[in-house]
């Protein structure tokens, strides 16, 4: 009899955990969007700094430009990369 009294309690606890998991998923998605925006802003700032270095004639500005553009491409394509990995993972 005690076993049947626990069934509603267990169902209540599992439904609460499902709600918490959905909230956590929503927070994680929002956090990833904000970090993507912040990273893109930092990458564009780095590209501007590289441009200034190029105008001043620094020797390593070509390497820094390549790295900055590569970082911007990774940030822009990050959502596509993640969805591609999710499709492969099944």
C-alpha positions, 0 to 999 in steps of 0.5 A: 500500500505504501508503494501506491502512495509514493507514485503521485509523489514520484510523478510530481518530483519528475515533473518538477525536474522536467520544468527545471530542465526546460528552464535550464535549456532556455537559459543556456540558449540565451547565454550562448546567443549573448556570448556569440554577440559579445564574441563577434563584437570583440572580434570586430574590435580586434580587426579594427586594431589589426587595421591600425597596426597595418597602417602603422606598418607592423610586421606581424599585421598580416598574421593577425589579420588572418587570425582575426578574420578566422575568428570572425568566420568561426563565430559567424558559422558557430550555429551552423557548426553546432547544428551540423554536429547535432545532425551527425551525432543523431 
